[in-house]
Amino acid sequence: MTETTSIDRRTAIVDDLGPLQETFVVKTRDYKLQYAHLYFMRLMLMRPVVLQQANAKWGSLEPKAKHVDKVLDVQQGEISYLVGTVYMDMKLKPNILNDITKDHWIAVQPDRPKYIDDDDSVYLEDESGRVKLVGPKISSDFFVTGVVMGVLGSEDVNGDFKVVDVCYAEAADQESVSHMETDESDKYVALVSGLGIGGPNFKPLELDLLVEYLTGDLGVSKEQVDCSNIVRVIVAGNSIITPEIAEDDTKTKKYGYDRSTFDTEPTTIFDGFLQEICSSVPVDIMPGDKDPSSVTMPQQPVHPALLPSAREYSTFHSVTNPYWTSIDNTTLLGTSGQTVDDIYKYVKSEDRLEMAVKTLAWRHMAPTAPDTLWCYPFKDRDPFIMTKTPHIYFIGNQDKFASQLVTGKQGQRTRVVILPSFASTGTIALVNLRTLDCHSVNFNTAQ
């Protein structure tokens, strides 16, 4: 008689980080507000932090460098340093004139993968005005609109500020983590993005394999034991892709619904997927730019009414994008990818992992909002400022899997994870909550 061994799913203590997570919740929507409020709040909150870094870096220089409060108060030939917000003057960036062109039925330029051009200029601005930044340091590094930074240099005869060095806010403080130093404390969070259900790359077999893996039904006993150490699954956006069907305006629609232009099957499949996963492990669902959620950042949770089977489980959680959480005292921060996708358009680099790492030094996860990344016009806060440094920082829906352990100037340790689309690559990531080690698991069935 064969003896069977019961394998129990391990559990973890979860903290929703209320004060941090609440900053992403938009309870009332008022789009009459001006986006200038958001820029002003960002500068007011970030300037003291950047100035502290600038004083520490340049305050003891010889000859002495002078701090200038306002960018328009710079004196020609005087070595000084300023703090302000970066503005990229880029001719290829989208602008309101494109919308006007569309309204008048004039052919518009297609969306560009990048905005960069040889004639682009970098400016630093504050409430007093802006000054153009020049010099080898500016041409050798990459900058994006919305980053608050300090610059050291002097004004030249053309009225431009010739930069010799720059500094940023650097990573914020990080909470210490206390785990038992035993193998029993090795628990994992599974990160997946871009399920793409209903899209052209969707592969039902790979989704089934993922379900069996996460529920512990795949592999032999060793794989099942490893799976039992997964204490949470986070789905980082673009789970549902509604097929694009050409709409015939001549058709009569009944109650505004036309079956030929709307398909409920992707949502039904996703609901079934979540139902099976939630029966075994807690799941957090983040919206992406393809999902049925608000378009502007921060995206609000997908409404549970769309997922009637999954919402019956207490392990189902529909959350915002971006998303803060804490699992066994390990802090996680993630986005569904729009933040890095937009930064990618500003720079020549193709390294999306480098861009994600840069946001830690900038202490801001979405600097290009609201310039080219749609966001809500907050008046009293900027929710995208990283007021604390996460231990795990993940970006969904990127081109490939990549990971790096980043160490801050004060010893902060952050595992940065770039998640690829599961529909395109069949790849998920597992991160050890104790050691921050990370590895990918592939379910690609392509021959």
C-alpha positions as CSV (number, residue, x, y, z in Angstrom):
1,M,0.0,0.0,0.0
2,T,1.5,3.3,-1.1
3,E,1.8,6.0,1.6
4,T,0.9,9.5,0.6
5,T,2.4,12.6,2.2
6,S,0.3,15.7,2.7
7,I,2.1,19.0,1.7
8,D,0.6,22.1,3.2
9,R,0.9,25.6,1.7
10,R,3.0,27.8,3.9
11,T,1.6,31.1,5.0
12,A,3.0,34.6,5.5
13,I,2.1,37.8,7.4
14,V,0.9,40.5,5.0
15,D,0.7,44.2,5.8
16,D,-1.2,46.4,3.3
17,L,1.0,49.4,4.2
18,G,-2.1,51.6,4.5
19,P,-0.5,55.1,4.5
20,L,1.6,54.3,1.4
21,Q,-1.0,52.3,-0.5
22,E,-3.7,54.9,0.3
23,T,-1.8,57.5,-1.7
24,F,-2.7,55.6,-4.9
25,V,-6.5,55.5,-4.2
26,V,-8.5,58.2,-6.0
27,K,-11.8,58.5,-4.1
28,T,-13.2,61.5,-6.0
29,R,-12.2,62.6,-9.5
30,D,-11.9,66.3,-10.3
31,Y,-10.2,66.9,-13.7
32,K,-10.6,70.6,-13.4
33,L,-7.4,70.8,-11.5
34,Q,-4.2,72.0,-13.1
35,Y,-1.2,69.7,-13.4
36,A,1.0,72.5,-12.2
37,H,-0.1,71.6,-8.7
38,L,1.5,68.2,-9.1
39,Y,4.8,69.6,-10.4
40,F,4.8,72.1,-7.6
41,M,4.2,69.5,-4.9
42,R,6.9,67.3,-6.3
43,L,9.5,70.1,-6.3
44,M,8.5,71.2,-2.7
45,L,8.8,67.7,-1.4
46,M,11.9,66.6,-3.2
47,R,14.0,69.8,-3.2
48,P,15.1,69.5,0.5
49,V,16.1,65.9,0.0
50,V,18.1,66.7,-3.2
51,L,19.6,69.8,-1.6
52,Q,20.9,67.7,1.3
53,Q,22.6,65.4,-1.1
54,A,24.0,68.4,-3.0
55,N,25.4,70.1,0.1
56,A,27.1,66.8,1.2
57,K,28.6,66.3,-2.3
58,W,29.6,69.8,-3.2
59,G,29.5,71.9,0.0
60,S,33.2,71.4,0.8
61,L,34.6,71.9,-2.7
62,E,37.5,74.3,-3.3
63,P,37.1,76.8,-4.8
64,K,33.9,77.0,-2.8
65,A,30.6,76.4,-4.8
66,K,27.7,78.6,-3.9
67,H,24.1,77.3,-3.6
68,V,21.7,79.4,-5.6
69,D,18.0,79.2,-4.5
70,K,16.4,80.2,-7.8
71,V,17.6,79.2,-11.3
72,L,17.2,82.7,-12.6
73,D,19.6,84.1,-9.9
74,V,22.6,82.4,-11.3
75,Q,25.6,84.7,-11.9
76,Q,27.7,84.3,-15.0
77,G,31.1,82.7,-14.3
78,E,30.3,81.9,-10.7
79,I,30.7,78.3,-9.6
80,S,27.3,77.3,-8.1
81,Y,24.8,74.5,-7.7
82,L,21.0,74.5,-8.3
83,V,18.1,72.2,-7.6
84,G,15.1,72.0,-9.9
85,T,12.9,69.8,-12.1
86,V,14.2,68.5,-15.4
87,Y,12.3,69.5,-18.5
88,M,13.2,67.8,-21.8
89,D,12.5,70.0,-24.9
90,M,11.8,67.3,-27.5
91,K,10.2,68.1,-30.8
92,L,9.0,64.5,-31.3
93,K,7.0,64.4,-28.0
94,P,3.2,64.2,-28.3
95,N,1.5,67.5,-28.0
96,I,-2.0,69.0,-28.1
97,L,-1.6,70.0,-31.7
98,N,-1.8,66.3,-32.7
99,D,-5.2,66.1,-31.2
100,I,-6.3,69.3,-33.0
101,T,-5.0,67.7,-36.2
102,K,-7.1,64.6,-35.7
103,D,-10.2,66.8,-35.1
104,H,-9.7,68.4,-38.5
105,W,-9.2,65.0,-40.3
106,I,-5.6,65.7,-41.2
107,A,-3.3,62.7,-41.3
108,V,-1.1,62.6,-38.2
109,Q,2.3,61.1,-37.6
110,P,2.2,57.5,-36.2
111,D,3.2,56.9,-32.6
112,R,6.9,56.8,-32.2
113,P,8.8,54.1,-30.2
114,K,11.1,56.9,-28.9
115,Y,11.0,60.7,-28.8
116,I,14.7,61.4,-29.0
117,D,16.2,63.6,-31.6
118,D,19.6,65.3,-32.1
119,D,18.1,68.7,-31.5
120,D,16.7,67.8,-28.0
121,S,17.6,70.2,-25.1
122,V,17.7,69.7,-21.4
123,Y,16.4,72.4,-19.0
124,L,16.2,72.8,-15.2
125,E,13.3,74.7,-13.9
126,D,11.7,75.9,-10.7
127,E,9.0,78.3,-9.7
128,S,11.1,81.3,-11.0
129,G,11.9,80.0,-14.5
130,R,14.1,77.7,-16.4
131,V,17.7,77.5,-17.6
132,K,19.2,75.4,-20.4
133,L,21.8,72.8,-19.3
134,V,24.8,72.1,-21.5
135,G,28.1,70.3,-21.3
136,P,29.6,66.8,-21.7
137,K,27.9,65.6,-18.5
138,I,24.5,66.4,-20.0
139,S,25.3,64.7,-23.3
140,S,26.8,61.6,-21.8
141,D,24.0,60.8,-19.3
142,F,20.2,60.3,-19.9
143,F,17.5,62.6,-18.4
144,V,13.8,62.5,-18.4
145,T,11.2,65.2,-17.8
146,G,10.0,65.4,-14.2
147,V,13.1,64.3,-12.3
148,V,14.1,66.6,-9.4
149,M,17.9,66.9,-9.4
150,G,20.9,69.1,-8.5
151,V,23.5,70.4,-11.0
152,L,26.9,71.9,-10.3
153,G,28.5,74.3,-12.8
154,S,28.5,77.9,-14.0
155,E,26.6,80.1,-16.5
156,D,28.4,80.7,-19.8
157,V,28.3,83.8,-22.1
158,N,25.2,82.4,-23.8
159,G,23.2,82.3,-20.6
160,D,23.3,78.5,-20.5
161,F,24.4,76.6,-17.4
162,K,27.4,74.4,-18.1
163,V,27.2,71.4,-15.9
164,V,30.1,69.5,-14.5
165,D,28.3,67.2,-12.1
166,V,24.8,66.2,-11.1
167,C,23.1,64.6,-8.1
168,Y,19.8,63.0,-7.2
169,A,17.8,62.3,-4.1
170,E,19.2,58.8,-4.0
171,A,17.3,55.8,-2.4
172,A,15.1,56.6,0.6
173,D,15.4,54.9,3.9
174,Q,14.6,51.2,4.1
175,E,13.0,49.2,6.9
176,S,15.2,46.5,8.3
177,V,14.1,42.9,7.8
178,S,14.2,40.3,10.5
179,H,13.9,36.7,9.3
180,M,15.0,33.4,10.9
181,E,18.3,32.4,9.3
182,T,17.1,28.8,8.5
183,D,16.0,27.1,5.4
184,E,12.5,27.0,6.8
185,S,12.2,30.8,6.4
186,D,12.7,30.6,2.6
187,K,9.4,31.7,1.3
188,Y,8.7,33.0,-2.2
189,V,6.5,35.5,-4.0
190,A,5.6,34.6,-7.6
191,L,5.5,37.5,-10.0
192,V,3.8,37.2,-13.4
193,S,2.6,39.8,-15.9
194,G,1.1,40.0,-19.4
195,L,-1.1,36.9,-19.3
196,G,-2.6,38.4,-22.5
197,I,-5.7,36.3,-22.4
198,G,-7.6,36.9,-25.7
199,G,-4.6,38.4,-27.4
200,P,-2.6,37.1,-30.4
201,N,0.1,35.5,-28.3
202,F,-2.2,33.8,-25.8
203,K,-1.4,30.1,-25.4
204,P,-4.0,28.2,-23.3
205,L,-1.6,25.2,-22.7
206,E,1.0,27.5,-21.0
207,L,-1.7,29.1,-18.9
208,D,-2.9,25.6,-17.8
209,L,0.7,24.6,-16.9
210,L,1.1,27.8,-14.8
211,V,-2.2,26.9,-12.9
212,E,-0.9,23.4,-12.2
213,Y,2.5,24.7,-11.1
214,L,1.1,27.3,-8.7
215,T,-1.5,25.0,-7.2
216,G,1.1,22.2,-6.7
217,D,-0.3,19.8,-9.2
218,L,2.7,19.8,-11.5
219,G,5.8,17.7,-11.2
220,V,7.0,15.2,-8.6
221,S,7.1,15.7,-4.8
222,K,10.2,17.9,-4.9
223,E,8.5,20.4,-7.2
224,Q,5.4,20.3,-5.1
225,V,7.3,21.1,-1.9
226,D,9.0,24.0,-3.7
227,C,5.6,25.2,-4.8
228,S,4.3,25.1,-1.2
229,N,6.8,27.7,-0.3
230,I,5.1,30.2,-2.7
231,V,3.1,32.3,-0.2
232,R,1.7,34.9,-2.7
233,V,1.1,35.4,-6.4
234,I,1.1,39.0,-7.9
235,V,-0.3,39.4,-11.4
236,A,1.2,42.7,-12.7
237,G,-1.2,43.8,-15.4
238,N,-2.3,43.1,-19.0
239,S,-4.1,39.9,-18.0
240,I,-7.0,40.5,-20.5
241,I,-6.8,41.7,-24.0
242,T,-10.0,42.2,-25.8
243,P,-9.7,41.3,-29.5
244,E,-9.7,44.3,-31.8
245,I,-12.6,43.8,-34.2
246,A,-13.4,46.3,-36.8
247,E,-16.6,48.2,-35.8
248,D,-19.3,48.6,-38.4
249,D,-21.1,51.9,-37.6
250,T,-24.0,51.0,-39.9
251,K,-25.0,48.2,-37.6
252,T,-27.8,48.7,-35.2
253,K,-26.8,48.2,-31.6
254,K,-29.2,47.0,-29.0
255,Y,-28.8,48.8,-25.7
256,G,-25.4,50.0,-26.9
257,Y,-24.0,46.4,-27.0
258,D,-22.8,44.8,-30.1
259,R,-21.6,41.2,-29.8
260,S,-19.3,41.6,-32.9
261,T,-17.2,44.3,-31.2
262,F,-17.2,43.0,-27.6
263,D,-16.1,39.6,-26.4
264,T,-16.6,38.4,-22.8
265,E,-14.6,35.2,-23.3
266,P,-11.1,36.6,-22.2
267,T,-12.7,37.8,-18.9
268,T,-14.3,34.5,-18.4
269,I,-11.1,32.6,-18.9
270,F,-9.2,35.0,-16.6
271,D,-11.9,34.5,-13.9
272,G,-11.5,30.7,-14.2
273,F,-7.7,31.0,-13.9
274,L,-8.0,33.1,-10.8
275,Q,-10.6,30.8,-9.3
276,E,-8.2,27.9,-9.5
277,I,-5.2,29.8,-8.2
278,C,-7.1,31.5,-5.3
279,S,-8.2,28.1,-4.1
280,S,-4.6,27.4,-3.2
281,V,-2.7,30.7,-2.7
282,P,-3.4,34.4,-2.1
283,V,-3.4,36.4,-5.3
284,D,-3.1,40.2,-5.9
285,I,-4.4,41.4,-9.3
286,M,-3.0,44.7,-10.6
287,P,-4.5,46.4,-13.7
288,G,-2.4,47.2,-16.8
289,D,-3.0,49.5,-19.8
290,K,-4.9,46.7,-21.5
291,D,-7.1,45.8,-18.6
292,P,-10.6,47.1,-17.8
293,S,-9.6,49.8,-15.4
294,S,-9.0,53.5,-15.4
295,V,-6.5,54.8,-18.0
296,T,-4.8,57.4,-15.9
297,M,-2.1,56.5,-13.3
298,P,-2.5,55.4,-10.6
299,Q,-4.8,52.8,-12.1
300,Q,-7.6,51.8,-9.8
301,P,-8.4,48.1,-9.0
302,V,-10.2,46.0,-11.5
303,H,-13.8,45.8,-10.3
304,P,-14.5,42.5,-8.6
305,A,-17.9,42.3,-10.4
306,L,-16.0,41.4,-13.5
307,L,-14.5,38.3,-11.8
308,P,-17.5,36.7,-10.0
309,S,-15.9,33.3,-9.4
310,A,-12.6,34.5,-8.1
311,R,-14.1,37.1,-5.8
312,E,-15.8,34.4,-3.7
313,Y,-12.4,33.6,-2.3
314,S,-10.9,35.6,0.6
315,T,-7.5,35.0,-1.1
316,F,-8.5,37.2,-4.0
317,H,-7.3,40.8,-3.9
318,S,-7.8,43.4,-6.6
319,V,-5.3,46.2,-6.1
320,T,-4.0,49.4,-7.7
321,N,-1.2,50.0,-10.1
322,P,1.4,51.0,-8.7
323,Y,1.1,48.8,-5.7
324,W,2.8,48.7,-2.3
325,T,2.6,45.7,0.1
326,S,4.6,43.9,2.8
327,I,5.0,40.2,3.1
328,D,6.8,38.9,6.2
329,N,8.3,42.3,6.7
330,T,9.7,42.4,3.2
331,T,8.4,45.5,1.4
332,L,7.4,45.2,-2.3
333,L,6.6,47.9,-4.8
334,G,5.6,47.2,-8.4
335,T,4.0,48.7,-11.5
336,S,2.5,47.1,-14.5
337,G,5.1,48.6,-16.8
338,Q,3.8,52.0,-18.0
339,T,6.3,53.9,-15.9
340,V,9.4,52.4,-17.5
341,D,7.7,52.1,-21.0
342,D,7.4,55.9,-20.9
343,I,10.9,56.5,-19.7
344,Y,12.1,54.3,-22.5
345,K,10.8,56.8,-25.1
346,Y,13.1,59.6,-23.7
347,V,16.4,57.8,-23.8
348,K,18.7,56.2,-26.4
349,S,19.4,53.2,-24.1
350,E,17.5,49.9,-24.7
351,D,18.3,48.6,-21.1
352,R,15.0,48.7,-19.3
353,L,16.6,47.3,-16.1
354,E,18.9,50.3,-16.0
355,M,15.9,52.6,-16.3
356,A,14.2,50.9,-13.4
357,V,17.4,51.1,-11.3
358,K,17.6,54.8,-12.1
359,T,14.1,55.5,-10.7
360,L,15.4,54.3,-7.3
361,A,18.2,56.9,-7.4
362,W,15.6,59.5,-8.6
363,R,13.4,58.4,-5.7
364,H,10.5,58.7,-8.1
365,M,8.8,55.8,-10.0
366,A,7.0,57.8,-12.6
367,P,8.8,61.1,-13.3
368,T,7.3,61.5,-16.8
369,A,3.8,61.8,-15.3
370,P,2.0,64.0,-16.2
371,D,4.1,65.2,-19.1
372,T,3.7,62.2,-21.4
373,L,2.3,59.5,-19.0
374,W,-1.4,60.1,-18.2
375,C,-2.1,60.5,-14.5
376,Y,-4.6,62.1,-12.2
377,P,-4.0,65.8,-11.4
378,F,-3.2,65.5,-7.7
379,K,-3.3,68.8,-5.8
380,D,-1.9,67.9,-2.3
381,R,0.5,65.1,-3.0
382,D,2.7,63.2,-5.5
383,P,2.0,59.5,-4.9
384,F,4.8,58.4,-7.2
385,I,7.6,59.6,-4.8
386,M,9.2,56.6,-3.2
387,T,9.1,57.7,0.5
388,K,10.7,54.4,1.4
389,T,12.9,52.0,-0.5
390,P,11.3,48.6,-1.2
391,H,13.2,45.4,-0.8
392,I,11.6,44.0,-4.0
393,Y,10.8,46.4,-6.9
394,F,9.2,44.8,-10.0
395,I,8.2,46.2,-13.3
396,G,5.7,44.2,-15.4
397,N,5.1,43.8,-19.2
398,Q,8.7,44.3,-20.4
399,D,10.5,42.7,-23.3
400,K,12.5,40.1,-21.4
401,F,13.3,38.9,-17.9
402,A,16.1,40.7,-16.0
403,S,17.1,41.1,-12.4
404,Q,19.6,43.0,-10.3
405,L,20.3,43.4,-6.6
406,V,20.9,47.1,-6.0
407,T,22.7,48.4,-3.0
408,G,22.0,52.0,-1.9
409,K,24.5,54.5,-0.4
410,Q,23.1,53.8,3.1
411,G,23.2,50.0,2.7
412,Q,19.7,49.6,1.3
413,R,19.3,46.3,-0.6
414,T,16.6,46.1,-3.4
415,R,15.9,43.3,-5.8
416,V,14.9,44.9,-9.0
417,V,12.9,42.6,-11.3
418,I,11.9,43.2,-14.9
419,L,9.0,40.9,-15.8
420,P,8.4,39.9,-19.4
421,S,5.0,39.2,-20.9
422,F,3.9,35.7,-20.0
423,A,1.9,35.4,-23.2
424,S,5.1,36.1,-25.3
425,T,7.7,34.3,-23.2
426,G,5.9,31.8,-20.8
427,T,8.2,33.2,-18.0
428,I,7.4,34.1,-14.4
429,A,9.8,35.2,-11.6
430,L,10.2,33.8,-8.1
431,V,11.8,36.0,-5.4
432,N,13.0,34.7,-2.1
433,L,11.6,36.9,0.6
434,R,14.5,36.2,3.0
435,T,17.6,36.4,0.7
436,L,16.1,38.5,-2.2
437,D,17.5,35.9,-4.6
438,C,15.5,35.7,-7.8
439,H,15.1,33.2,-10.6
440,S,12.8,32.7,-13.5
441,V,10.6,29.7,-14.3
442,N,9.7,29.1,-17.9
443,F,6.5,27.4,-19.3
444,N,7.2,28.0,-22.9
445,T,5.7,25.2,-25.0
446,A,7.0,26.4,-28.4
447,Q,9.1,23.8,-30.3
